[in-house]
Amino acid sequence: MSNFFSVRIETLGCRLNQVESEALAVRFAEFGFDVFSKETDLSVLPVRLCIVNTCTVTGKAEQKARRLIRLLLKEHGEAVILVTGCYAELEADSIEKINERIIAFSGKKKDELDSLPQFLKEICLKNKNLKEGTFELKENLLIFRNKIYSKEVKSDKSFLIKETERRKAMFKLSSPVFFFHSRASLKVQDGCNNACAYCRIRLARGTSVSLPAEEAVRRIIKIEKNGASEVVLSGVNLSQYRDEAYGGFANLLAMLLENTKKIRLRISSMYPECIDEDILKIVEDKRICPHFHLSVQSGSDKILKAMNRPYREIDIRRAVDNLRKVKDNPFIGCDIITGFPSETEEDFLQTFKMCEDLQIPGIHVFPFSARPGTRAFLMKPKVPEREAGRRAGLLSALSEKNYQSYLASCNGKVFFGVTEKPQKNEDLRIVTENYLTLPLKMNNKTENYKGGEGLFVIIKDGIAYLAD
C-alpha cells in the first residue's frame, strides 16, 4: 500500500496502446502509487486519477471511449479523468466538454506521460491535500500538460535533429515488466507514411518513426532476462520500420534473434506486399511464431485502389501462399472493411472468395466507418449501413468456419504456448505460438501458474493439455 492515491488505467484499441499503458502502469507503481485492480481496497486508497488511452479507428471506437469515460466519472466521483491516445489527439475539445473533471492530453505527446508519476509524487510530498482535492489535482495536471506542450524544438535545428528528438520522445513508454498482460510487447515503430483514404490513425500519430535497432535489442534482452517467454513486436506499420545503419524490419528481426537465446518473437501485423524474400528467410526461424496478421482490407482491386492501398489481390494471395511455404500450417489473420464507398456486391464477393480460397481463420471484419478528415469521408456512392453489416456478418461466419477447420488441423499436435493470468472463477487458459487461445488442462492439479509461463502443450478437441 503506497502513501499516495490509486491510479486507474484503461486501454482501448490497438496493441500499441496496450504497450504504452503497460509501461505507464509500471512507472506509477515504481513511484509509489497503487495501480487500480479489482482487488484494490478503495476505502483505504481511493482512485484519484483515471487515465484512458483511446482509439479513433472507427466511430464505434470513439463511442466506446465516451461510454468508458462516463462510467469512470460515475464510479470514481472524486477522480480526474485524463484522456489521451488517438481520439484525444483529434477531438480534445469535445472530450473535455463532457465534464469539468476531464483533461485531454495529446496522443502524439503521450510518451511524455512517462514523467507524470514523478511529477505527481513530488507534488504529493509537498502538498498532502493533493490526495483529497480533486480540482487541486486537476490544476497540477494542467500545469504538467502546459509544461509538456510548451516544449518547442528551436527553429534553427536541422530536420534530422528534430526527427531524432521526436523519435526519442515517442518511445519513452516502454518497460521490461508488464502489469496487465502475460505476454510481453515492444513498440518498435509508430506512425505511418501512407495516405489510405479511410484512415484517421495517420492523422493522430503522424509520420513513421522507428526505434533504433540497437535500442530494440537492448530492450528485448531486458525483457528476456525478466523471464518473458514471448514478445510481440508492435507498430502502426511495421513494413515501414527503418534504421539508418541496419536497414528494414527483416534486418531487425535477424538482430533480435542473434542477440537473444530463447524468447519467441511474434509479429503483430504486416502489409501483404512486404512479405518478400528477406522476410520469408527470417520468419523460417523456429523462434518466430507461426502466426501472421496481414493488413488486407479488401480483395477487390477496384476497392483497394480507391482506398489508396499499395498492393492488389494477387499480392495478398502470394503473401499467404509464401508464408505457408516457410511455416508449417501458420495461423493467418487479416483485417477486412465491408461497405467501403462504391463497394458493389461483386466487389464484396471477390473479397469473400479470396478469404474462402485462402481459408483464412482469423478475419477481423468491421463495417466501414466514415472518419472526419479523411478522403473517404466524402466519397460516394455510400453503401447502406445495413448492407455493410450484412456483408460483415457473412465474413464473420466464414471466419468461424475457417477457424474450426484450422483448429481441427492442429488436433494431436504439440505447440509452445504462454499461460494467461488467471481470472476469478475462470479456468486457466493458454495462448499457443500459432495464436490459439485455449483452456489449459493440467495433469497435476497442484500446479499453480501465475501467467506468463512458457509451456509445451498438445491440442485435443480444442483443449490444450500439458505435453509429456
PAZA-255912 format. One record per residue (C-alpha): residue number from 1; residue in one letter; x, y, z. Coordinates in steps of 0.05 Angstrom, whole numbers, plus 5000, padded with zeros to 4 digits. Layout:
<nodes>
[NUM; 'a'; [X; Y; Z]]
...
</nodes>
This chain:
<nodes>
[1; 'm'; [5000; 5000; 5000]]
[2; 's'; [5030; 5067; 4980]]
[3; 'n'; [5025; 5134; 5014]]
[4; 'f'; [4992; 5164; 4953]]
[5; 'f'; [4926; 5154; 4916]]
[6; 's'; [4909; 5099; 4867]]
[7; 'v'; [4912; 5107; 4792]]
[8; 'r'; [4866; 5071; 4744]]
[9; 'i'; [4889; 5060; 4673]]
[10; 'e'; [4841; 5037; 4619]]
[11; 't'; [4861; 5020; 4548]]
[12; 'l'; [4821; 5018; 4483]]
[13; 'g'; [4844; 5000; 4413]]
[14; 'c'; [4909; 4973; 4386]]
[15; 'r'; [4968; 4936; 4417]]
[16; 'l'; [5009; 4999; 4414]]
[17; 'n'; [4961; 5030; 4464]]
[18; 'q'; [4967; 4968; 4507]]
[19; 'v'; [5043; 4972; 4506]]
[20; 'e'; [5042; 5045; 4526]]
[21; 's'; [4991; 5034; 4582]]
[22; 'e'; [5031; 4976; 4610]]
[23; 'a'; [5093; 5020; 4615]]
[24; 'l'; [5054; 5076; 4647]]
[25; 'a'; [5025; 5029; 4699]]
[26; 'v'; [5094; 5003; 4717]]
[27; 'r'; [5120; 5074; 4722]]
[28; 'f'; [5065; 5095; 4770]]
[29; 'a'; [5080; 5034; 4813]]
[30; 'e'; [5154; 5050; 4813]]
[31; 'f'; [5140; 5119; 4841]]
[32; 'g'; [5097; 5094; 4898]]
[33; 'f'; [5026; 5097; 4871]]
[34; 'd'; [4978; 5038; 4873]]
[35; 'v'; [4952; 5019; 4804]]
[36; 'f'; [4878; 5002; 4806]]
[37; 's'; [4857; 4929; 4801]]
[38; 'k'; [4795; 4891; 4822]]
[39; 'e'; [4830; 4875; 4888]]
[40; 't'; [4845; 4949; 4904]]
[41; 'd'; [4815; 4970; 4971]]
[42; 'l'; [4785; 5036; 4950]]
[43; 's'; [4760; 5051; 5021]]
[44; 'v'; [4833; 5057; 5042]]
[45; 'l'; [4864; 5085; 4980]]
[46; 'p'; [4813; 5115; 4932]]
[47; 'v'; [4825; 5126; 4857]]
[48; 'r'; [4840; 5200; 4845]]
[49; 'l'; [4866; 5195; 4774]]
[50; 'c'; [4839; 5155; 4716]]
[51; 'i'; [4878; 5152; 4651]]
[52; 'v'; [4841; 5130; 4588]]
[53; 'n'; [4883; 5111; 4527]]
[54; 't'; [4836; 5118; 4468]]
[55; 'c'; [4827; 5097; 4396]]
[56; 't'; [4796; 5133; 4336]]
[57; 'v'; [4797; 5079; 4283]]
[58; 't'; [4720; 5078; 4278]]
[59; 'g'; [4661; 5119; 4303]]
[60; 'k'; [4643; 5060; 4349]]
[61; 'a'; [4713; 5063; 4380]]
[62; 'e'; [4701; 5136; 4398]]
[63; 'q'; [4632; 5119; 4424]]
[64; 'k'; [4661; 5064; 4467]]
[65; 'a'; [4712; 5114; 4495]]
[66; 'r'; [4657; 5163; 4514]]
[67; 'r'; [4618; 5108; 4549]]
[68; 'l'; [4680; 5088; 4588]]
[69; 'i'; [4695; 5160; 4608]]
[70; 'r'; [4625; 5170; 4634]]
[71; 'l'; [4630; 5103; 4672]]
[72; 'l'; [4694; 5126; 4706]]
[73; 'l'; [4664; 5193; 4724]]
[74; 'k'; [4607; 5155; 4758]]
[75; 'e'; [4649; 5102; 4793]]
[76; 'h'; [4702; 5150; 4817]]
[77; 'g'; [4666; 5213; 4837]]
[78; 'e'; [4728; 5249; 4862]]
[79; 'a'; [4776; 5229; 4806]]
[80; 'v'; [4805; 5269; 4749]]
[81; 'i'; [4799; 5234; 4682]]
[82; 'l'; [4860; 5244; 4637]]
[83; 'v'; [4842; 5223; 4566]]
[84; 't'; [4899; 5210; 4517]]
[85; 'g'; [4910; 5170; 4453]]
[86; 'c'; [4887; 5180; 4382]]
[87; 'y'; [4816; 5203; 4398]]
[88; 'a'; [4843; 5255; 4447]]
[89; 'e'; [4893; 5279; 4394]]
[90; 'l'; [4838; 5295; 4345]]
[91; 'e'; [4777; 5313; 4388]]
[92; 'a'; [4806; 5343; 4451]]
[93; 'd'; [4755; 5400; 4457]]
[94; 's'; [4694; 5356; 4450]]
[95; 'i'; [4722; 5306; 4501]]
[96; 'e'; [4734; 5360; 4553]]
[97; 'k'; [4663; 5386; 4544]]
[98; 'i'; [4636; 5321; 4572]]
[99; 'n'; [4653; 5340; 4644]]
[100; 'e'; [4696; 5391; 4681]]
[101; 'r'; [4737; 5335; 4713]]
[102; 'i'; [4765; 5314; 4645]]
[103; 'i'; [4832; 5334; 4616]]
[104; 'a'; [4851; 5315; 4545]]
[105; 'f'; [4925; 5301; 4532]]
[106; 's'; [4955; 5299; 4463]]
[107; 'g'; [4963; 5229; 4435]]
[108; 'k'; [5025; 5249; 4397]]
[109; 'k'; [5056; 5271; 4463]]
[110; 'k'; [5031; 5211; 4501]]
[111; 'd'; [5101; 5184; 4516]]
[112; 'e'; [5115; 5247; 4555]]
[113; 'l'; [5068; 5219; 4608]]
[114; 'd'; [5128; 5177; 4626]]
[115; 's'; [5149; 5234; 4672]]
[116; 'l'; [5079; 5245; 4703]]
[117; 'p'; [5087; 5196; 4761]]
[118; 'q'; [5149; 5231; 4786]]
[119; 'f'; [5117; 5299; 4778]]
[120; 'l'; [5056; 5277; 4818]]
[121; 'k'; [5098; 5244; 4872]]
[122; 'e'; [5137; 5308; 4883]]
[123; 'i'; [5073; 5349; 4886]]
[124; 'c'; [5042; 5299; 4935]]
[125; 'l'; [5102; 5303; 4981]]
[126; 'k'; [5097; 5379; 4982]]
[127; 'n'; [5022; 5382; 4987]]
[128; 'k'; [4985; 5328; 5025]]
[129; 'n'; [4918; 5358; 5006]]
[130; 'l'; [4931; 5336; 4934]]
[131; 'k'; [4909; 5266; 4954]]
[132; 'e'; [4840; 5292; 4971]]
[133; 'g'; [4829; 5354; 4929]]
[134; 't'; [4800; 5337; 4861]]
[135; 'f'; [4807; 5405; 4829]]
[136; 'e'; [4875; 5417; 4861]]
[137; 'l'; [4898; 5354; 4826]]
[138; 'k'; [4868; 5378; 4761]]
[139; 'e'; [4904; 5445; 4767]]
[140; 'n'; [4970; 5409; 4776]]
[141; 'l'; [4956; 5363; 4717]]
[142; 'l'; [4943; 5425; 4675]]
[143; 'i'; [5010; 5453; 4698]]
[144; 'f'; [5043; 5388; 4676]]
[145; 'r'; [5006; 5389; 4609]]
[146; 'n'; [5025; 5461; 4595]]
[147; 'k'; [5097; 5445; 4612]]
[148; 'i'; [5098; 5389; 4561]]
[149; 'y'; [5060; 5428; 4508]]
[150; 's'; [5107; 5487; 4515]]
[151; 'k'; [5167; 5445; 4495]]
[152; 'e'; [5185; 5471; 4426]]
[153; 'v'; [5242; 5450; 4382]]
[154; 'k'; [5283; 5510; 4363]]
[155; 's'; [5273; 5531; 4291]]
[156; 'd'; [5348; 5533; 4277]]
[157; 'k'; [5354; 5458; 4288]]
[158; 's'; [5361; 5415; 4226]]
[159; 'f'; [5305; 5368; 4203]]
[160; 'l'; [5349; 5308; 4223]]
[161; 'i'; [5358; 5333; 4294]]
[162; 'k'; [5283; 5347; 4300]]
[163; 'e'; [5266; 5277; 4276]]
[164; 't'; [5317; 5246; 4324]]
[165; 'e'; [5286; 5283; 4383]]
[166; 'r'; [5216; 5263; 4360]]
[167; 'r'; [5237; 5191; 4355]]
[168; 'k'; [5266; 5191; 4425]]
[169; 'a'; [5203; 5223; 4453]]
[170; 'm'; [5157; 5172; 4420]]
[171; 'f'; [5190; 5111; 4451]]
[172; 'k'; [5195; 5132; 4524]]
[173; 'l'; [5137; 5089; 4547]]
[174; 's'; [5170; 5021; 4550]]
[175; 's'; [5181; 4970; 4605]]
[176; 'p'; [5212; 4901; 4612]]
[177; 'v'; [5156; 4881; 4661]]
[178; 'f'; [5081; 4880; 4649]]
[179; 'f'; [5025; 4896; 4696]]
[180; 'f'; [4963; 4875; 4658]]
[181; 'h'; [4985; 4823; 4606]]
[182; 's'; [5020; 4756; 4609]]
[183; 'r'; [5058; 4764; 4544]]
[184; 'a'; [5109; 4819; 4534]]
[185; 's'; [5105; 4871; 4479]]
[186; 'l'; [5154; 4921; 4450]]
[187; 'k'; [5136; 4981; 4406]]
[188; 'v'; [5189; 4986; 4352]]
[189; 'q'; [5153; 5031; 4303]]
[190; 'd'; [5099; 5085; 4305]]
[191; 'g'; [5062; 5129; 4255]]
[192; 'c'; [5052; 5117; 4181]]
[193; 'n'; [5074; 5149; 4116]]
[194; 'n'; [5016; 5122; 4075]]
[195; 'a'; [4954; 5162; 4059]]
[196; 'c'; [4899; 5109; 4059]]
[197; 'a'; [4833; 5142; 4042]]
[198; 'y'; [4795; 5117; 4103]]
[199; 'c'; [4849; 5121; 4157]]
[200; 'r'; [4849; 5171; 4213]]
[201; 'i'; [4905; 5139; 4253]]
[202; 'r'; [4959; 5170; 4209]]
[203; 'l'; [4930; 5238; 4226]]
[204; 'a'; [4932; 5222; 4300]]
[205; 'r'; [5000; 5190; 4305]]
[206; 'g'; [5039; 5226; 4250]]
[207; 't'; [5091; 5201; 4201]]
[208; 's'; [5131; 5137; 4211]]
[209; 'v'; [5186; 5134; 4264]]
[210; 's'; [5226; 5074; 4285]]
[211; 'l'; [5261; 5052; 4349]]
[212; 'p'; [5336; 5046; 4334]]
[213; 'a'; [5355; 4974; 4323]]
[214; 'e'; [5408; 4974; 4377]]
[215; 'e'; [5359; 5002; 4427]]
[216; 'a'; [5307; 4950; 4407]]
[217; 'v'; [5359; 4896; 4420]]
[218; 'r'; [5375; 4925; 4489]]
[219; 'r'; [5302; 4926; 4507]]
[220; 'i'; [5288; 4855; 4483]]
[221; 'i'; [5348; 4829; 4523]]
[222; 'k'; [5319; 4861; 4586]]
[223; 'i'; [5250; 4831; 4571]]
[224; 'e'; [5282; 4762; 4562]]
[225; 'k'; [5323; 4768; 4626]]
[226; 'n'; [5260; 4786; 4663]]
[227; 'g'; [5233; 4717; 4645]]
[228; 'a'; [5186; 4730; 4587]]
[229; 's'; [5175; 4671; 4540]]
[230; 'e'; [5148; 4713; 4483]]
[231; 'v'; [5148; 4785; 4460]]
[232; 'v'; [5101; 4817; 4409]]
[233; 'l'; [5135; 4867; 4363]]
[234; 's'; [5085; 4923; 4352]]
[235; 'g'; [5078; 4983; 4306]]
[236; 'v'; [5027; 5021; 4265]]
[237; 'n'; [5061; 4997; 4202]]
[238; 'l'; [5120; 4950; 4214]]
[239; 's'; [5132; 4948; 4140]]
[240; 'q'; [5158; 5020; 4146]]
[241; 'y'; [5209; 5003; 4201]]
[242; 'r'; [5276; 5033; 4182]]
[243; 'd'; [5342; 5040; 4218]]
[244; 'e'; [5394; 5085; 4184]]
[245; 'a'; [5451; 5037; 4199]]
[246; 'y'; [5417; 4969; 4198]]
[247; 'g'; [5360; 4974; 4148]]
[248; 'g'; [5289; 4948; 4149]]
[249; 'f'; [5245; 4902; 4190]]
[250; 'a'; [5276; 4837; 4165]]
[251; 'n'; [5344; 4860; 4189]]
[252; 'l'; [5315; 4880; 4257]]
[253; 'l'; [5286; 4810; 4265]]
[254; 'a'; [5353; 4780; 4248]]
[255; 'm'; [5388; 4823; 4300]]
[256; 'l'; [5337; 4806; 4354]]
[257; 'l'; [5344; 4731; 4341]]
[258; 'e'; [5420; 4736; 4340]]
[259; 'n'; [5423; 4773; 4407]]
[260; 't'; [5373; 4732; 4446]]
[261; 'k'; [5371; 4659; 4468]]
[262; 'k'; [5302; 4630; 4477]]
[263; 'i'; [5249; 4684; 4474]]
[264; 'r'; [5200; 4677; 4417]]
[265; 'l'; [5182; 4735; 4372]]
[266; 'r'; [5111; 4748; 4349]]
[267; 'i'; [5099; 4798; 4293]]
[268; 's'; [5036; 4839; 4304]]
[269; 's'; [5019; 4858; 4232]]
[270; 'm'; [5049; 4869; 4163]]
[271; 'y'; [5028; 4893; 4095]]
[272; 'p'; [5020; 4838; 4042]]
[273; 'e'; [5068; 4868; 3991]]
[274; 'c'; [5123; 4869; 4043]]
[275; 'i'; [5126; 4793; 4050]]
[276; 'd'; [5188; 4789; 4008]]
[277; 'e'; [5248; 4741; 4005]]
[278; 'd'; [5283; 4776; 4062]]
[279; 'i'; [5224; 4770; 4109]]
[280; 'l'; [5209; 4698; 4087]]
[281; 'k'; [5281; 4677; 4101]]
[282; 'i'; [5279; 4705; 4171]]
[283; 'v'; [5210; 4680; 4192]]
[284; 'e'; [5231; 4609; 4177]]
[285; 'd'; [5267; 4611; 4245]]
[286; 'k'; [5231; 4569; 4297]]
[287; 'r'; [5231; 4627; 4346]]
[288; 'i'; [5187; 4668; 4300]]
[289; 'c'; [5116; 4650; 4320]]
[290; 'p'; [5076; 4615; 4264]]
[291; 'h'; [5023; 4669; 4266]]
[292; 'f'; [5018; 4726; 4215]]
[293; 'h'; [4967; 4782; 4212]]
[294; 'l'; [4962; 4818; 4145]]
[295; 's'; [4931; 4887; 4136]]
[296; 'v'; [4886; 4869; 4077]]
[297; 'q'; [4821; 4909; 4079]]
[298; 's'; [4792; 4883; 4013]]
[299; 'g'; [4801; 4830; 3959]]
[300; 's'; [4776; 4876; 3903]]
[301; 'd'; [4829; 4912; 3864]]
[302; 'k'; [4780; 4968; 3849]]
[303; 'i'; [4766; 4980; 3922]]
[304; 'l'; [4840; 4973; 3941]]
[305; 'k'; [4856; 5027; 3891]]
[306; 'a'; [4800; 5072; 3918]]
[307; 'm'; [4828; 5060; 3988]]
[308; 'n'; [4897; 5081; 3962]]
[309; 'r'; [4927; 5015; 3987]]
[310; 'p'; [4997; 4998; 3959]]
[311; 'y'; [4981; 4927; 3937]]
[312; 'r'; [4930; 4885; 3899]]
[313; 'e'; [4894; 4819; 3908]]
[314; 'i'; [4950; 4780; 3875]]
[315; 'd'; [4999; 4806; 3927]]
[316; 'i'; [4953; 4783; 3983]]
[317; 'r'; [4947; 4713; 3954]]
[318; 'r'; [5022; 4709; 3941]]
[319; 'a'; [5038; 4732; 4012]]
[320; 'v'; [4993; 4679; 4045]]
[321; 'd'; [5019; 4623; 3999]]
[322; 'n'; [5092; 4641; 4013]]
[323; 'l'; [5082; 4645; 4088]]
[324; 'r'; [5052; 4576; 4086]]
[325; 'k'; [5112; 4551; 4047]]
[326; 'v'; [5162; 4572; 4100]]
[327; 'k'; [5119; 4556; 4162]]
[328; 'd'; [5082; 4492; 4177]]
[329; 'n'; [5008; 4510; 4179]]
[330; 'p'; [5014; 4580; 4208]]
[331; 'f'; [4953; 4618; 4234]]
[332; 'i'; [4935; 4673; 4185]]
[333; 'g'; [4895; 4734; 4205]]
[334; 'c'; [4873; 4795; 4167]]
[335; 'd'; [4832; 4859; 4171]]
[336; 'i'; [4773; 4869; 4124]]
[337; 'i'; [4729; 4931; 4115]]
[338; 't'; [4660; 4919; 4086]]
[339; 'g'; [4616; 4973; 4055]]
[340; 'f'; [4672; 5020; 4033]]
[341; 'p'; [4642; 5074; 3987]]
[342; 's'; [4627; 5046; 3918]]
[343; 'e'; [4636; 4973; 3940]]
[344; 't'; [4588; 4933; 3899]]
[345; 'e'; [4563; 4863; 3913]]
[346; 'e'; [4613; 4838; 3861]]
[347; 'd'; [4670; 4873; 3898]]
[348; 'f'; [4648; 4841; 3963]]
[349; 'l'; [4642; 4772; 3932]]
[350; 'q'; [4714; 4779; 3906]]
[351; 't'; [4736; 4793; 3978]]
[352; 'f'; [4694; 4735; 4005]]
[353; 'k'; [4722; 4687; 3952]]
[354; 'm'; [4793; 4707; 3967]]
[355; 'c'; [4784; 4694; 4042]]
[356; 'e'; [4748; 4629; 4026]]
[357; 'd'; [4802; 4606; 3977]]
[358; 'l'; [4858; 4623; 4025]]
[359; 'q'; [4820; 4592; 4084]]
[360; 'i'; [4838; 4650; 4130]]
[361; 'p'; [4818; 4630; 4201]]
[362; 'g'; [4825; 4699; 4233]]
[363; 'i'; [4785; 4751; 4195]]
[364; 'h'; [4777; 4815; 4235]]
[365; 'v'; [4719; 4847; 4198]]
[366; 'f'; [4682; 4912; 4211]]
[367; 'p'; [4635; 4956; 4170]]
[368; 'f'; [4663; 5019; 4140]]
[369; 's'; [4662; 5079; 4187]]
[370; 'a'; [4669; 5148; 4154]]
[371; 'r'; [4723; 5186; 4192]]
[372; 'p'; [4726; 5262; 4191]]
[373; 'g'; [4788; 5289; 4158]]
[374; 't'; [4797; 5230; 4110]]
[375; 'r'; [4783; 5228; 4035]]
[376; 'a'; [4734; 5171; 4043]]
[377; 'f'; [4691; 5214; 4088]]
[378; 'l'; [4661; 5248; 4027]]
[379; 'm'; [4667; 5191; 3978]]
[380; 'k'; [4605; 5166; 3941]]
[381; 'p'; [4564; 5126; 3929]]
[382; 'k'; [4554; 5106; 4001]]
[383; 'v'; [4537; 5034; 4020]]
[384; 'p'; [4478; 5030; 4068]]
[385; 'e'; [4499; 5011; 4139]]
[386; 'r'; [4452; 4952; 4139]]
[387; 'e'; [4485; 4924; 4076]]
[388; 'a'; [4555; 4936; 4103]]
[389; 'g'; [4534; 4899; 4166]]
[390; 'r'; [4504; 4841; 4126]]
[391; 'r'; [4570; 4833; 4089]]
[392; 'a'; [4609; 4836; 4154]]
[393; 'g'; [4565; 4782; 4182]]
[394; 'l'; [4578; 4736; 4123]]
[395; 'l'; [4653; 4744; 4130]]
[396; 's'; [4649; 4733; 4206]]
[397; 'a'; [4612; 4667; 4194]]
[398; 'l'; [4665; 4647; 4143]]
[399; 's'; [4720; 4664; 4193]]
[400; 'e'; [4688; 4620; 4246]]
[401; 'k'; [4682; 4563; 4196]]
[402; 'n'; [4755; 4571; 4175]]
[403; 'y'; [4776; 4575; 4248]]
[404; 'q'; [4742; 4510; 4266]]
[405; 's'; [4776; 4476; 4207]]
[406; 'y'; [4843; 4504; 4228]]
[407; 'l'; [4833; 4482; 4300]]
[408; 'a'; [4817; 4412; 4276]]
[409; 's'; [4881; 4411; 4235]]
[410; 'c'; [4920; 4423; 4300]]
[411; 'n'; [4889; 4363; 4335]]
[412; 'g'; [4942; 4317; 4366]]
[413; 'k'; [5000; 4365; 4352]]
[414; 'v'; [5047; 4396; 4402]]
[415; 'f'; [5055; 4471; 4407]]
[416; 'f'; [5092; 4520; 4452]]
[417; 'g'; [5047; 4569; 4489]]
[418; 'v'; [5044; 4622; 4543]]
[419; 't'; [4995; 4618; 4601]]
[420; 'e'; [4948; 4676; 4613]]
[421; 'k'; [4939; 4709; 4681]]
[422; 'p'; [4884; 4670; 4717]]
[423; 'q'; [4818; 4707; 4724]]
[424; 'k'; [4770; 4698; 4782]]
[425; 'n'; [4724; 4637; 4773]]
[426; 'e'; [4755; 4621; 4705]]
[427; 'd'; [4796; 4563; 4682]]
[428; 'l'; [4869; 4573; 4664]]
[429; 'r'; [4880; 4590; 4591]]
[430; 'i'; [4940; 4589; 4545]]
[431; 'v'; [4957; 4626; 4481]]
[432; 't'; [4995; 4580; 4434]]
[433; 'e'; [5050; 4601; 4387]]
[434; 'n'; [5001; 4596; 4329]]
[435; 'y'; [4953; 4643; 4366]]
[436; 'l'; [4900; 4596; 4392]]
[437; 't'; [4871; 4616; 4460]]
[438; 'l'; [4850; 4551; 4493]]
[439; 'p'; [4832; 4524; 4562]]
[440; 'l'; [4892; 4491; 4594]]
[441; 'k'; [4881; 4425; 4630]]
[442; 'm'; [4936; 4404; 4678]]
[443; 'n'; [4956; 4333; 4693]]
[444; 'n'; [4978; 4354; 4762]]
[445; 'k'; [4924; 4397; 4794]]
[446; 't'; [4972; 4422; 4847]]
[447; 'e'; [5010; 4464; 4796]]
[448; 'n'; [4997; 4538; 4805]]
[449; 'y'; [5010; 4583; 4745]]
[450; 'k'; [5010; 4658; 4754]]
[451; 'g'; [5010; 4673; 4679]]
[452; 'g'; [5068; 4684; 4632]]
[453; 'e'; [5097; 4613; 4637]]
[454; 'g'; [5121; 4582; 4573]]
[455; 'l'; [5096; 4510; 4564]]
[456; 'f'; [5091; 4457; 4511]]
[457; 'v'; [5021; 4431; 4502]]
[458; 'i'; [4984; 4381; 4459]]
[459; 'i'; [4918; 4401; 4429]]
[460; 'k'; [4860; 4352; 4434]]
[461; 'd'; [4790; 4372; 4413]]
[462; 'g'; [4800; 4446; 4426]]
[463; 'i'; [4834; 4437; 4493]]
[464; 'a'; [4907; 4444; 4510]]
[465; 'y'; [4939; 4391; 4554]]
[466; 'l'; [5009; 4392; 4582]]
[467; 'a'; [5055; 4354; 4536]]
[468; 'd'; [5095; 4297; 4565]]
</nodes>
